[in-house]
Amino acid sequence: MPKAFMIKVESILKWTIEGSLLKKLKMIRAQILSKNSDAVAISSNDLHIALAVGPGWQKLRSRIKAKDIDVPKFSIDIDPNVKVIERGGSKSWYVELKNQQVWKEYVMDSLQGIYDSERVYHISLANLTGNKEDSVAMIEDRDYKDEYKKFQSSKKMKKYRAELNQYNRRKGTYGNHDRKDASHKNGRIVGFEDESVNRGRAEKSRLKEKKK
């Protein structure tokens, strides 16, 4: 699948729009402007999908690199029906992404946490000023770091860590700070390897399982 989006790690985590989807959005935006005299187009360069925002995101921002976020492997498309939202003197015209649940799981898998059931993934196409910052916010403020802690405290992860600790004790390596991890393969512990390599592989495996 062609890379239709490009990740940006800024004050928010976002995908900027490119390719065939951008062409479709331009057509929809033109229709919005023709039917609404108060609508001002948001620049094509500013069209994006906000993935993570707020104080919770800021805690993770320094540890997240654009290259670490995989391109979505699911079908990426929009609901062409334009929606309008008004709040606090602001007004936005937008379209929602299809497969909202898949997007929620994709984003929180990428950030190593759980998804927010209230999150609406969308693309704002116009507002009252044309400034992207003046669009009505539709993403809840969340603490991603706290969500990751909850994941690590799950029964599955506690059992996993207990097995690793038992193995280390049998081998006499428990607590020796050698920066080595007991490594799993096909559900069984098969030896030791550098902790950075093992933990990266373990996280990727978890994400694949969740996407099934």
N, CA, C and O of each residue as an XYZ file, in Angstrom:
848
protein
N       0.838     -1.186      0.000
C       0.000      0.000      0.000
C       0.873      1.236      0.000
O       1.807      1.319      0.797
N       0.601      2.207     -0.873
C       1.426      3.398     -0.919
C       1.323      4.190      0.371
O       0.296      4.154      1.047
N       2.369      4.894      0.706
C       2.376      5.697      1.916
C       1.612      6.983      1.665
O       2.155      7.935      1.105
N       0.343      7.012      2.082
C      -0.523      8.149      1.797
C      -0.421      9.217      2.874
O      -0.964     10.310      2.720
N       0.274      8.906      3.966
C       0.383      9.851      5.057
C       1.838     10.000      5.477
O       2.676      9.154      5.164
N       2.126     11.072      6.182
C       3.459     11.282      6.701
C       3.363     11.720      8.152
O       2.669     12.687      8.470
N       4.059     11.010      9.034
C       3.965     11.278     10.460
C       4.731     12.533     10.826
O       5.783     12.820     10.256
N       4.195     13.281     11.785
C       4.856     14.467     12.311
C       4.801     14.414     13.834
O       3.724     14.302     14.420
N       5.967     14.495     14.471
C       6.031     14.558     15.923
C       6.278     16.014     16.297
O       7.406     16.502     16.234
N       5.209     16.696     16.687
C       5.290     18.121     17.008
C       4.601     18.347     18.349
O       4.688     17.495     19.233
N       3.919     19.477     18.518
C       3.158     19.694     19.743
C       2.030     18.669     19.838
O       1.520     18.391     20.923
N       1.647     18.108     18.681
C       0.733     16.976     18.630
C       1.381     15.891     17.769
O       2.334     16.156     17.037
N       0.862     14.687     17.862
C       1.287     13.614     16.964
C       0.267     13.567     15.836
O      -0.927     13.404     16.088
N       0.722     13.706     14.594
C      -0.240     13.799     13.495
C       0.291     13.166     12.220
O       1.495     12.995     12.029
N      -0.656     12.828     11.356
C      -0.362     12.413      9.985
C      -0.775     13.561      9.067
O      -1.904     14.044      9.148
N       0.128     13.998      8.199
C      -0.258     14.963      7.177
C      -0.727     14.198      5.944
O      -0.302     13.066      5.710
N      -1.588     14.806      5.171
C      -2.257     14.105      4.076
C      -1.544     14.305      2.752
O      -1.098     15.405      2.428
N      -1.444     13.223      1.993
C      -0.814     13.265      0.674
C      -1.589     12.366     -0.288
O      -2.559     11.715      0.100
N      -1.149     12.340     -1.546
C      -1.636     11.377     -2.522
C      -3.099     11.502     -2.906
O      -3.666     12.595     -2.931
N      -3.699     10.345     -3.208
C      -5.069     10.321     -3.718
C      -6.083     10.830     -2.699
O      -7.093     11.427     -3.072
N      -5.821     10.600     -1.425
C      -6.746     11.079     -0.408
C      -6.763     12.608     -0.372
O      -7.816     13.211     -0.167
N      -5.620     13.224     -0.567
C      -5.564     14.682     -0.596
C      -6.412     15.231     -1.742
O      -7.104     16.236     -1.575
N      -6.363     14.588     -2.888
C      -7.173     15.023     -4.030
C      -8.664     14.935     -3.701
O      -9.438     15.832     -4.032
N      -9.051     13.844     -3.046
C     -10.456     13.672     -2.666
C     -10.875     14.759     -1.675
O     -11.971     15.309     -1.778
N     -10.007     15.061     -0.723
C     -10.318     16.066      0.280
C     -10.439     17.463     -0.329
O     -11.260     18.267      0.111
N      -9.629     17.745     -1.331
C      -9.710     19.047     -1.999
C     -11.066     19.231     -2.668
O     -11.632     20.324     -2.646
N     -11.582     18.168     -3.259
C     -12.892     18.230     -3.910
C     -13.995     18.476     -2.880
O     -14.899     19.281     -3.105
N     -13.911     17.778     -1.760
C     -14.913     17.950     -0.712
C     -14.820     19.355     -0.116
O     -15.836     19.989      0.168
N     -13.597     19.826      0.066
C     -13.402     21.171      0.610
C     -14.004     22.231     -0.311
O     -14.600     23.199      0.161
N     -13.849     22.049     -1.618
C     -14.412     23.001     -2.592
C     -15.933     23.029     -2.482
O     -16.542     24.091     -2.606
N     -16.545     21.883     -2.251
C     -17.991     21.816     -2.089
C     -18.432     22.552     -0.828
O     -19.459     23.231     -0.825
N     -17.648     22.413      0.247
C     -17.963     23.112      1.496
C     -17.956     24.622      1.275
O     -18.870     25.321      1.713
N     -16.930     25.122      0.599
C     -16.797     26.558      0.364
C     -17.919     27.095     -0.520
O     -18.370     28.226     -0.338
N     -18.366     26.288     -1.472
C     -19.408     26.738     -2.395
C     -20.784     26.824     -1.723
O     -21.663     27.552     -2.184
N     -20.957     26.075     -0.635
C     -22.254     26.021      0.029
C     -22.319     26.808      1.336
O     -23.399     26.994      1.896
N     -21.165     27.272      1.824
C     -21.136     27.951      3.116
C     -20.306     29.232      3.010
O     -19.081     29.179      2.905
N     -20.977     30.369      3.038
C     -20.292     31.645      2.845
C     -19.342     31.991      3.985
O     -18.416     32.780      3.796
N     -19.555     31.413      5.166
C     -18.683     31.717      6.303
C     -17.496     30.765      6.421
O     -16.647     30.943      7.294
N     -17.428     29.764      5.558
C     -16.334     28.789      5.626
C     -15.086     29.313      4.928
O     -15.152     29.865      3.830
N     -13.940     29.127      5.593
C     -12.641     29.505      5.018
C     -11.789     28.241      4.953
O     -11.669     27.517      5.942
N     -11.205     27.979      3.803
C     -10.451     26.742      3.588
C      -9.202     26.672      4.456
O      -8.483     27.660      4.611
N      -8.956     25.506      5.015
C      -7.685     25.226      5.671
C      -6.714     24.799      4.577
O      -7.067     23.979      3.729
N      -5.502     25.340      4.580
C      -4.512     25.057      3.546
C      -4.279     23.556      3.385
O      -4.298     22.810      4.364
N      -4.061     23.125      2.153
C      -3.787     21.708      1.884
C      -2.573     21.222      2.665
O      -2.527     20.068      3.091
N      -1.593     22.100      2.853
C      -0.381     21.725      3.600
C      -0.667     21.493      5.081
O       0.125     20.863      5.782
N      -1.808     22.008      5.554
C      -2.145     21.877      6.966
C      -3.169     20.782      7.244
O      -3.534     20.564      8.400
N      -3.633     20.099      6.221
C      -4.606     19.020      6.444
C      -3.910     17.850      7.134
O      -2.850     17.402      6.697
N      -4.506     17.368      8.199
C      -3.844     16.311      8.963
C      -4.855     15.542      9.808
O      -6.000     15.960      9.974
N      -4.402     14.412     10.335
C      -5.160     13.626     11.303
C      -4.435     13.748     12.633
O      -3.286     13.322     12.750
N      -5.090     14.325     13.640
C      -4.486     14.430     14.974
C      -4.587     13.069     15.663
O      -5.682     12.528     15.822
N      -3.452     12.526     16.068
C      -3.419     11.205     16.691
C      -3.290     11.268     18.205
O      -3.881     10.452     18.912
N      -2.524     12.230     18.710
C      -2.331     12.365     20.157
C      -2.066     13.825     20.481
O      -1.335     14.508     19.764
N      -2.669     14.302     21.574
C      -2.543     15.715     21.944
C      -2.510     15.847     23.468
O      -2.684     14.865     24.189
N      -2.286     17.061     23.944
C      -2.449     17.384     25.345
C      -1.283     17.003     26.233
O      -0.271     16.503     25.743
N      -1.410     17.232     27.548
C      -0.336     16.955     28.504
C       0.140     15.508     28.482
O       1.332     15.237     28.625
N      -0.809     14.570     28.300
C      -0.419     13.162     28.241
C       0.544     12.897     27.101
O       1.525     12.171     27.262
N       0.260     13.488     25.944
C       1.139     13.336     24.794
C       2.493     13.985     25.052
O       3.523     13.444     24.649
N       2.506     15.132     25.716
C       3.762     15.836     25.965
C       4.716     15.004     26.812
O       5.934     15.118     26.671
N       4.164     14.163     27.695
C       5.017     13.293     28.514
C       5.745     12.260     27.666
O       6.851     11.839     28.005
N       5.123     11.854     26.563
C       5.713     10.826     25.703
C       6.530     11.412     24.555
O       7.362     10.722     23.966
N       6.297     12.666     24.242
C       6.824     13.275     23.019
C       8.329     13.074     22.837
O       8.783     12.774     21.733
N       9.103     13.237     23.905
C      10.561     13.144     23.790
C      11.028     11.727     23.481
O      12.153     11.534     23.020
N      10.173     10.728     23.731
C      10.557      9.330     23.512
C      10.014      8.748     22.218
O      10.348      7.620     21.855
N       9.177      9.509     21.518
C       8.556      9.012     20.299
C       9.226      9.652     19.084
O       9.323     10.876     18.996
N       9.682      8.832     18.161
C      10.289      9.304     16.918
C       9.369      8.945     15.751
O       8.709      7.906     15.757
N       9.343      9.823     14.760
C       8.462      9.590     13.614
C       8.724      8.233     12.978
O       7.786      7.546     12.573
N       9.996      7.839     12.886
C      10.353      6.584     12.229
C       9.871      5.358     13.004
O       9.830      4.252     12.464
N       9.502      5.562     14.284
C       9.036      4.441     15.101
C       7.555      4.125     14.892
O       7.073      3.080     15.327
N       6.838      5.027     14.228
C       5.407      4.820     13.997
C       5.210      4.179     12.632
O       5.541      4.774     11.606
N       4.676      2.974     12.621
C       4.468      2.253     11.365
C       3.340      2.863     10.550
O       2.373      3.380     11.109
N       3.463      2.803      9.236
C       2.373      3.200      8.349
C       1.209      2.236      8.569
O       1.434      1.027      8.622
N      -0.021      2.722      8.699
C      -1.170      1.818      8.894
C      -1.238      0.753      7.801
O      -1.051      1.044      6.620
N      -1.504     -0.469      8.209
C      -1.583     -1.580      7.263
C      -3.031     -1.916      6.907
O      -3.293     -2.891      6.203
N      -3.961     -1.109      7.394
C      -5.371     -1.322      7.089
C      -5.822     -0.306      6.041
O      -5.104      0.646      5.734
N      -7.007     -0.520      5.503
C      -7.546      0.376      4.486
C      -7.787      1.759      5.083
O      -8.416      1.890      6.133
N      -7.284      2.785      4.408
C      -7.411      4.159      4.886
C      -8.356      4.920      3.973
O      -8.082      5.102      2.787
N      -9.478      5.364      4.542
C     -10.448      6.097      3.731
C     -11.291      6.975      4.641
O     -11.223      6.870      5.865
N     -12.079      7.833      4.033
C     -12.913      8.760      4.782
C     -14.386      8.533      4.467
O     -14.737      7.985      3.422
N     -15.234      8.961      5.386
C     -16.659      9.062      5.120
C     -16.846     10.402      4.417
O     -16.570     11.441      5.018
N     -17.305     10.417      3.167
C     -17.383     11.671      2.404
C     -18.445     12.654      2.882
O     -18.496     13.788      2.405
N     -19.293     12.233      3.818
C     -20.337     13.114      4.337
C     -19.732     14.167      5.265
O     -19.149     13.839      6.298
N     -19.876     15.416      4.887
C     -19.310     16.516      5.668
C     -20.120     16.748      6.933
O     -21.351     16.726      6.911
N     -19.416     16.969      8.034
C     -20.068     17.275      9.307
C     -19.613     18.645      9.786
O     -18.542     19.124      9.414
N     -20.443     19.268     10.619
C     -20.149     20.597     11.152
C     -20.227     20.549     12.667
O     -21.124     19.924     13.234
N     -19.275     21.216     13.324
C     -19.292     21.305     14.777
C     -19.017     22.743     15.182
O     -18.132     23.393     14.625
N     -19.773     23.239     16.149
C     -19.604     24.591     16.668
C     -19.399     24.532     18.177
O     -20.087     23.795     18.883
N     -18.438     25.324     18.660
C     -18.184     25.351     20.095
C     -17.414     26.621     20.452
O     -16.399     26.937     19.832
N     -17.907     27.342     21.455
C     -17.198     28.507     21.957
C     -16.866     29.558     20.915
O     -15.799     30.168     20.976
N     -17.749     29.779     19.970
C     -17.503     30.774     18.933
C     -16.697     30.269     17.756
O     -16.484     31.005     16.792
N     -16.242     29.015     17.816
C     -15.503     28.396     16.709
C     -16.423     27.458     15.934
O     -17.413     26.955     16.466
N     -16.081     27.235     14.687
C     -16.890     26.375     13.829
C     -15.977     25.650     12.849
O     -15.079     26.259     12.267
N     -16.202     24.359     12.666
C     -15.375     23.565     11.759
C     -16.223     22.676     10.877
O     -17.256     22.153     11.296
N     -15.768     22.516      9.652
C     -16.334     21.547      8.722
C     -15.305     20.430      8.591
O     -14.122     20.696      8.379
N     -15.750     19.184      8.714
C     -14.785     18.081      8.742
C     -15.396     16.804      8.192
O     -16.608     16.702      8.007
N     -14.530     15.835      7.936
C     -14.963     14.488      7.566
C     -14.320     13.507      8.537
O     -13.196     13.713      8.993
N     -15.043     12.449      8.842
C     -14.513     11.423      9.738
C     -13.817     10.333      8.938
O     -14.141     10.094      7.774
N     -12.862      9.681      9.573
C     -12.205      8.535      8.958
C     -13.082      7.304      9.126
O     -13.771      7.157     10.136
N     -13.056      6.432      8.145
C     -13.722      5.143      8.297
C     -12.887      4.274      9.234
O     -11.722      4.577      9.495
N     -13.478      3.202      9.736
C     -12.787      2.260     10.615
C     -12.271      2.938     11.884
O     -11.096      2.809     12.227
N     -13.156      3.665     12.580
C     -12.751      4.380     13.784
C     -12.118      3.462     14.826
O     -11.107      3.813     15.436
N     -12.710      2.290     15.030
C     -12.184      1.374     16.039
C     -10.769      0.919     15.686
O      -9.907      0.822     16.558
N     -10.540      0.647     14.426
C      -9.203      0.223     13.986
C      -8.188      1.333     14.209
O      -7.060      1.077     14.630
N      -8.594      2.575     13.926
C      -7.697      3.713     14.166
C      -7.363      3.850     15.646
O      -6.217      4.118     16.005
N      -8.354      3.668     16.500
C      -8.119      3.777     17.940
C      -7.073      2.759     18.397
O      -6.154      3.088     19.147
N      -7.229      1.520     17.933
C      -6.298      0.474     18.327
C      -4.917      0.717     17.729
O      -3.903      0.481     18.386
N      -4.877      1.183     16.497
C      -3.596      1.467     15.838
C      -2.806      2.540     16.592
O      -1.608      2.386     16.832
N      -3.487      3.620     16.960
C      -2.803      4.724     17.641
C      -2.278      4.285     18.997
O      -1.124      4.559     19.327
N      -3.095      3.617     19.780
C      -2.658      3.246     21.109
C      -1.682      2.082     21.102
O      -0.876      1.963     22.025
N      -1.724      1.219     20.093
C      -0.666      0.227     19.923
C       0.657      0.934     19.658
O       1.692      0.555     20.207
N       0.618      1.954     18.820
C       1.833      2.692     18.485
C       2.411      3.390     19.704
O       3.627      3.550     19.811
N       1.544      3.808     20.626
C       1.985      4.529     21.824
C       2.052      3.624     23.054
O       2.263      4.104     24.167
N       1.872      2.308     22.853
C       1.997      1.324     23.917
C       1.000      1.555     25.045
O       1.381      1.633     26.213
N      -0.260      1.664     24.697
C      -1.292      1.861     25.709
C      -2.614      1.330     25.223
O      -2.649      0.423     24.391
N      -3.716      1.881     25.728
C      -5.041      1.479     25.292
C      -5.704      2.637     24.576
O      -5.287      3.784     24.740
N      -6.719      2.361     23.793
C      -7.339      3.428     23.025
C      -8.449      4.111     23.817
O      -8.966      3.558     24.788
N      -8.805      5.310     23.394
C      -9.854      6.100     24.021
C     -11.143      5.900     23.238
O     -11.217      6.254     22.061
N     -12.157      5.337     23.881
C     -13.405      5.031     23.180
C     -14.138      6.284     22.719
O     -15.008      6.200     21.851
N     -13.803      7.451     23.285
C     -14.470      8.698     22.914
C     -13.759      9.446     21.785
O     -14.272     10.451     21.294
N     -12.610      8.977     21.378
C     -11.819      9.681     20.367
C     -12.482      9.578     18.989
O     -12.930      8.505     18.586
N     -12.538     10.690     18.285
C     -13.079     10.714     16.924
C     -11.955     11.136     15.974
O     -11.459     12.259     16.057
N     -11.562     10.249     15.084
C     -10.510     10.561     14.117
C     -11.145     11.228     12.902
O     -12.068     10.690     12.292
N     -10.636     12.398     12.567
C     -11.270     13.214     11.538
C     -10.228     14.101     10.858
O      -9.069     14.154     11.267
N     -10.665     14.785      9.825
C      -9.815     15.756      9.134
C     -10.629     17.036      8.973
O     -11.654     17.037      8.291
N     -10.184     18.113      9.589
C     -10.853     19.410      9.446
C     -10.458     20.019      8.105
O      -9.276     20.094      7.767
N     -11.465     20.453      7.346
C     -11.218     20.990      6.003
C     -11.419     22.498      5.929
O     -10.843     23.159      5.065
N     -12.223     23.038      6.820
C     -12.488     24.481      6.808
C     -12.953     24.916      8.182
O     -13.484     24.121      8.957
N     -12.743     26.202      8.473
C     -13.262     26.799      9.701
C     -13.585     28.267      9.425
O     -13.773     28.643      8.268
N     -13.652     29.087     10.444
C     -14.058     30.478     10.230
C     -12.907     31.408      9.857
O     -13.136     32.547      9.451
N     -11.661     30.924      9.993
C     -10.494     31.778      9.723
C      -9.517     31.201      8.704
O      -8.749     31.945      8.094
N      -9.540     29.890      8.516
C      -8.557     29.245      7.658
C      -7.309     28.831      8.413
O      -6.463     28.120      7.870
N      -7.184     29.265      9.657
C      -6.059     28.887     10.518
C      -6.359     27.537     11.153
O      -7.387     27.379     11.813
N      -5.484     26.572     10.964
C      -5.737     25.227     11.487
C      -5.922     25.219     12.997
O      -6.629     24.367     13.535
N      -5.281     26.175     13.687
C      -5.374     26.233     15.143
C      -6.768     26.640     15.614
O      -7.101     26.450     16.784
N      -7.581     27.195     14.725
C      -8.916     27.668     15.100
C     -10.005     26.629     14.875
O     -11.187     26.916     15.061
N      -9.610     25.421     14.474
C     -10.602     24.355     14.306
C     -11.058     23.861     15.679
O     -10.309     23.932     16.653
N     -12.275     23.367     15.743
C     -12.810     22.853     17.005
C     -12.126     21.541     17.348
O     -12.089     20.618     16.535
N     -11.584     21.463     18.557
C     -10.885     20.254     18.993
C     -11.885     19.127     19.207
O     -12.959     19.337     19.771
N     -11.527     17.932     18.755
C     -12.416     16.776     18.909
C     -11.679     15.580     19.495
O     -12.089     14.434     19.308
N     -10.600     15.852     20.198
C      -9.811     14.763     20.769
C      -9.671     14.989     22.262
O      -9.289     16.075     22.699
N      -9.981     13.964     23.044
C      -9.947     14.071     24.489
C      -8.508     14.155     24.999
O      -7.597     13.538     24.446
N      -8.327     14.940     26.075
C      -7.046     14.985     26.757
C      -6.866     13.696     27.550
O      -7.765     13.306     28.295
N      -5.737     13.035     27.408
C      -5.537     11.736     28.022
C      -4.123     11.590     28.537
O      -3.219     12.295     28.089
N      -3.925     10.671     29.482
C      -2.609     10.414     30.049
C      -2.117      9.071     29.508
O      -2.397      8.018     30.081
N      -1.378      9.124     28.395
C      -0.905      7.897     27.745
C       0.090      7.141     28.623
O       0.126      5.911     28.613
N       0.899      7.886     29.384
C       1.891      7.242     30.243
C       1.209      6.386     31.304
O       1.665      5.283     31.604
N       0.107      6.899     31.877
C      -0.642      6.149     32.880
C      -1.271      4.913     32.266
O      -1.344      3.870     32.915
N      -1.730      5.013     31.012
C      -2.343      3.871     30.345
C      -1.324      2.757     30.110
O      -1.650      1.574     30.207
N      -0.088      3.148     29.798
C       0.955      2.137     29.593
C       1.261      1.417     30.907
O       1.521      0.213     30.912
N       1.231      2.155     32.022
C       1.462      1.532     33.319
C       0.372      0.498     33.609
O       0.649     -0.571     34.153
N      -0.870      0.826     33.239
C      -1.980     -0.105     33.444
C      -1.782     -1.371     32.617
O      -2.077     -2.474     33.078
N      -1.278     -1.206     31.387
C      -1.013     -2.374     30.544
C       0.038     -3.269     31.187
O      -0.103     -4.492     31.194
N       1.098     -2.658     31.730
C       2.178     -3.431     32.346
C       1.714     -4.152     33.605
O       2.324     -5.143     34.005
N       0.631     -3.666     34.243
C       0.139     -4.287     35.467
C      -0.933     -5.342     35.205
O      -1.513     -5.876     36.151
N      -1.205     -5.652     33.933
C      -2.220     -6.655     33.598
C      -1.772     -8.051     34.032
O      -0.580     -8.298     34.212
N      -2.746     -8.970     34.201
C      -2.427    -10.335     34.627
C      -1.466    -11.020     33.663
O      -0.565    -11.746     34.084
N      -1.661    -10.787     32.372
C      -0.813    -11.419     31.363
C       0.634    -10.983     31.529
O       1.543    -11.811     31.476
N       0.857     -9.668     31.732
C       2.224     -9.171     31.851
C       2.854     -9.602     33.174
O       4.055     -9.868     33.229
N       2.046     -9.674     34.250
C       2.593    -10.125     35.531
C       3.067    -11.576     35.434
O       4.130    -11.919     35.952
N       2.280    -12.429     34.771
C       2.658    -13.833     34.592
C       3.921    -13.941     33.746
O       4.809    -14.742     34.038
N       3.991    -13.127     32.695
C       5.152    -13.122     31.798
C       6.422    -12.765     32.572
O       7.450    -13.427     32.428
N       6.342    -11.713     33.395
C       7.526    -11.285     34.143
C       7.914    -12.308     35.198
O       9.100    -12.493     35.472
N       6.911    -12.989     35.806
C       7.206    -14.011     36.810
C       7.994    -15.159     36.196
O       8.918    -15.677     36.822
N       7.641    -15.564     34.978
C       8.358    -16.640     34.287
C       9.802    -16.239     34.025
O      10.717    -17.047     34.186
N      10.001    -14.988     33.621
C      11.361    -14.512     33.354
C      12.199    -14.480     34.629
O      13.374    -14.850     34.620
N      11.583    -14.033     35.728
C      12.318    -13.975     36.993
C      12.717    -15.364     37.474
O      13.824    -15.555     37.977
N      11.812    -16.340     37.321
C      12.120    -17.720     37.709
C      13.306    -18.258     36.920
O      14.200    -18.896     37.475
N      13.298    -17.991     35.628
C      14.379    -18.456     34.752
C      15.713    -17.840     35.181
O      16.728    -18.533     35.256
N      15.703    -16.538     35.460
C      16.926    -15.862     35.883
C      17.452    -16.423     37.205
O      18.661    -16.556     37.389
N      16.548    -16.749     38.113
C      16.989    -17.311     39.395
C      17.641    -18.675     39.203
O      18.655    -18.986     39.828
N      17.035    -19.496     38.317
C      17.616    -20.822     38.052
C      19.004    -20.705     37.437
O      19.877    -21.530     37.705
N      19.206    -19.687     36.618
C      20.482    -19.503     35.935
C      21.490    -18.701     36.777
O      22.649    -18.541     36.392
N      21.028    -18.205     37.928
C      21.920    -17.428     38.785
C      22.208    -16.032     38.267
O      23.216    -15.426     38.630
N      21.327    -15.522     37.420
C      21.571    -14.199     36.826
C      20.589    -13.144     37.325
O      20.611    -12.008     36.853
N      19.727    -13.509     38.276
C      18.702    -12.566     38.734
C      19.343    -11.384     39.456
O      20.109    -11.573     40.401
N      19.034    -10.170     39.015
C      19.509     -8.968     39.683
C      20.970     -8.631     39.479
O      21.531     -7.835     40.231
N      21.609     -9.234     38.454
C      23.041     -8.946     38.256
C      23.304     -7.731     37.363
O      24.457     -7.365     37.139
N      22.232     -7.103     36.849
C      22.341     -5.858     36.064
C      23.283     -5.998     34.872
O      24.040     -5.080     34.557
N      23.230     -7.157     34.211
C      24.102     -7.374     33.050
C      23.483     -6.859     31.753
O      24.065     -7.028     30.681
N      22.293     -6.223     31.841
C      21.585     -5.672     30.678
C      21.228     -6.761     29.658
O      21.144     -6.511     28.456
N      21.020     -7.986     30.183
C      20.580     -9.100     29.354
C      19.180     -9.517     29.790
O      18.850     -9.476     30.975
N      18.369     -9.915     28.828
C      17.021    -10.407     29.113
C      16.904    -11.875     28.730
O      17.543    -12.342     27.788
N      16.061    -12.602     29.495
C      15.683    -13.938     29.063
C      14.746    -13.773     27.869
O      13.776    -13.017     27.930
N      15.043    -14.483     26.791
C      14.313    -14.284     25.540
C      13.326    -15.410     25.271
O      13.634    -16.586     25.464
N      12.108    -15.019     24.812
C      11.072    -15.984     24.439
C      11.091    -16.270     22.940
O      11.372    -15.387     22.130
N      10.786    -17.523     22.586
C      10.582    -17.893     21.191
C       9.510    -18.962     21.150
O       9.636    -20.009     21.786
N       8.435    -18.688     20.386
C       7.307    -19.615     20.301
C       6.761    -19.957     21.687
O       6.386    -21.099     21.953
N       6.721    -18.942     22.573
C       6.139    -19.130     23.896
C       7.052    -19.756     24.916
O       6.622    -20.009     26.041
N       8.327    -20.022     24.561
C       9.260    -20.658     25.485
C      10.518    -19.812     25.638
O      10.945    -19.145     24.696
N      11.112    -19.845     26.842
C      12.354    -19.116     27.077
C      13.512    -19.930     26.498
O      13.676    -21.108     26.813
N      14.314    -19.280     25.642
C      15.355    -20.013     24.918
C      16.769    -19.530     25.229
O      17.728    -20.083     24.690
N      16.927    -18.529     26.071
C      18.269    -18.052     26.393
C      18.270    -16.574     26.690
O      17.233    -16.002     27.023
N      19.435    -15.947     26.572
C      19.584    -14.533     26.891
C      20.008    -13.730     25.659
O      20.656    -14.255     24.753
N      19.629    -12.448     25.644
C      20.079    -11.524     24.609
C      20.015    -10.101     25.162
O      19.455     -9.879     26.236
N      20.584     -9.134     24.434
C      20.578     -7.744     24.879
C      19.148     -7.289     25.143
O      18.247     -7.566     24.351
N      18.942     -6.588     26.259
C      17.586     -6.192     26.644
C      16.928     -5.287     25.610
O      15.714     -5.365     25.417
N      17.696     -4.430     24.939
C      17.109     -3.519     23.952
C      16.541     -4.280     22.764
O      15.488     -3.922     22.237
N      17.239     -5.330     22.342
C      16.778     -6.147     21.217
C      15.541     -6.938     21.611
O      14.553     -6.963     20.876
N      15.594     -7.581     22.767
C      14.498     -8.436     23.212
C      13.225     -7.642     23.481
O      12.140     -8.071     23.088
N      13.339     -6.502     24.138
C      12.146     -5.743     24.492
C      11.503     -5.107     23.268
O      10.282     -4.963     23.208
N      12.314     -4.732     22.301
C      11.754     -4.204     21.069
C      10.968     -5.259     20.321
O       9.897     -4.980     19.782
N      11.511     -6.497     20.285
C      10.818     -7.592     19.610
C       9.539     -7.963     20.349
O       8.518     -8.245     19.722
N       9.588     -7.966     21.674
C       8.421     -8.319     22.478
C       7.285     -7.341     22.253
O       6.126     -7.742     22.151
N       7.611     -6.058     22.175
C       6.570     -5.056     21.970
C       5.936     -5.191     20.594
O       4.718     -5.079     20.459
N       6.756     -5.431     19.562
C       6.209     -5.609     18.218
C       5.284     -6.814     18.169
O       4.252     -6.781     17.499
N       5.650     -7.886     18.881
C       4.830     -9.089     18.912
C       3.489     -8.796     19.564
O       2.457     -9.283     19.103
N       3.492     -8.003     20.636
C       2.251     -7.667     21.321
C       1.324     -6.888     20.399
O       0.118     -7.131     20.370
N       1.885     -5.962     19.656
C       1.069     -5.144     18.766
C       0.437     -5.981     17.673
O      -0.722     -5.769     17.318
N       1.195     -6.940     17.133
C       0.654     -7.797     16.075
C      -0.508     -8.619     16.605
O      -1.525     -8.773     15.929
N      -0.356     -9.157     17.840
C      -1.422     -9.966     18.426
C      -2.689     -9.144     18.600
O      -3.790     -9.638     18.356
N      -2.543     -7.902     19.017
C      -3.718     -7.067     19.293
C      -4.452     -6.697     18.023
O      -5.666     -6.491     18.044
N      -3.730     -6.612     16.913
C      -4.343     -6.211     15.647
C      -5.120     -7.335     14.985
O      -5.911     -7.091     14.074
N      -4.900     -8.572     15.438
C      -5.591     -9.714     14.804
C      -7.077     -9.650     15.072
O      -7.823    -10.520     14.623
